[in-house]
Amino acid sequence: MTKSVVAQSYGTSEALTVVDVEVPPPASGEVLVEVKAIGVNPIDYKLYSGAFGDDPEKLPVRVGGEAAGVVAAVGAGVTEIAVGDEVIVSPGTGLYAEKVVVPVSAITPKPAGLGWEQAAGLLLVGGTAVDALDTIGVGSGDTVLIHGASGGVGALAVQLAVARGATVVGTAGAANQDYVRNLGATPVVYGDGLEERVREVAPQGIDAALDTVGTDEAVDVSLALVKDKTRIVTIAAFGRAQEDGFASVGGGNPASAEARLKARAELVEQAGAGHLTVTIAKTFPLIDAAQAHSELAQPHPAGKFILIP
Ligand SMILES: NC(=O)c1ccc[n+]([C@@H]2O[C@H](COP(=O)([O-])OP(=O)(O)OC[C@H]3O[C@@H](n4cnc5c(N)ncnc54)[C@H](OP(=O)(O)O)[C@@H]3O)[C@@H](O)[C@H]2O)c1
């Protein structure tokens, strides 16, 4: 048996409940993982919020897209991973649990130097950041504007863009300006007058923009500052992307899923070597997942929220 956190209804985080579920032995091509840490992401609460529908047939909603842990058993035909290996599980579903059975294709080996919490919080945001930066072709010599640079995705995007040789301007709240500066970007406070503040710190102009926030302000400022619309991407404002003719990534797009699978090994290697940092904002016991969701949906400290089974 394992404790697992699922949503028994649609709505707020009060829908989350801890249940005991049977853990089957891993079948052919599967792996049983004892979970040490679980990454918390906004998609986790969006899944049961009603944003993607509220079909009662789909209840309970299994929550959790990334985790890290130790392999406890392997099914037939699994040769690339052995019992006792430390691994990252991503992508996944229903990973808010003490033990999970997952396909071996969801497993990436965890470097010894990467902590459990960092490992659990790396790949969803890191894969999204790589996918978005590749979509707008961020490279050496570019000046790129990243909206939400203090966020989970934004913090990884800033570090990756700087590593590519780009100059980065990153928006964040007033409390997170130093955090964004330490990641390697020039910080700018979001809110009224954003366009002028960005122009001031980047007189050379903005070549590309990544929106991780989804507000009209982030989209409008990107459209005002970036000449070439193929160099604007959002991960959150899907409606505006369609209306205004710029790119979006994720949201079930198969090309994004493929790009993120490909990005895993390099992200893990870079994080294991200390070249990429995953800041941990706060950890919660697994059974307090509802509290974690409620705090993540409001203004919260910069960095990842992690659940510990
Ligand atoms: N399309 C995809 O594949 C994909 C993948 C991952 C995430 N997402 C989505 O992307 C969004 C961000 O995810 P995340 O994990 O990075 O979230 P997060 O860690 O909560 O970060 C949120 C960011 O938004 C900023 N922010 C908050 N209110 C703002 C406002 N009014 N104006 C401008 N910036 C504001 C925050 O800045 P301060 O904290 O400094 O105020 C912070 O930088 C979520 O909607 C998530 O569902 C999409």
The ligand as a Gaussian input file, in Angstrom:
#p B3LYP/6-31G(d) Opt

LIG

0 1
 N        2.976000      25.696000     -21.085000
 C        3.681000      24.902000     -20.302000
 O        4.171000      23.875000     -20.720000
 C        3.893000      25.273000     -18.851000
 C        4.856000      24.592000     -18.107000
 C        5.085000      25.005000     -16.783000
 C        4.326000      26.045000     -16.242000
 N        3.362000      26.625000     -17.006000
 C        2.545000      27.750000     -16.467000
 O        3.407000      28.871000     -16.348000
 C        3.032000      29.677000     -15.255000
 C        4.254000      29.903000     -14.353000
 O        4.648000      28.694000     -13.746000
 P        5.793000      28.696000     -12.614000
 O        5.936000      27.304000     -12.127000
 O        6.989000      29.412000     -13.106000
 O        5.033000      29.581000     -11.479000
 P        5.603000      30.368000     -10.233000
 O        6.856000      29.720000      -9.731000
 O        4.462000      30.525000      -9.298000
 O        6.044000      31.807000     -10.811000
 C        5.138000      32.832000     -11.088000
 C        5.892000      34.048000     -11.622000
 O        4.927000      35.032000     -12.039000
 C        5.288000      36.290000     -11.479000
 N        4.067000      37.080000     -11.302000
 C        3.068000      36.886000     -10.404000
 N        2.110000      37.817000     -10.579000
 C        2.511000      38.616000     -11.618000
 C        1.965000      39.747000     -12.283000
 N        0.789000      40.273000     -11.925000
 N        2.654000      40.287000     -13.305000
 C        3.838000      39.783000     -13.676000
 N        4.426000      38.706000     -13.085000
 C        3.756000      38.133000     -12.079000
 C        5.966000      35.948000     -10.170000
 O        6.753000      37.046000      -9.733000
 P        6.960000      37.427000      -8.171000
 O        6.828000      36.154000      -7.371000
 O        8.347000      37.999000      -8.135000
 O        5.899000      38.419000      -7.835000
 C        6.792000      34.744000     -10.602000
 O        7.962000      35.178000     -11.249000
 C        1.855000      28.944000     -14.587000
 O        0.660000      29.486000     -15.099000
 C        2.026000      27.514000     -15.063000
 O        0.817000      26.783000     -15.042000
 C        3.131000      26.284000     -18.299000

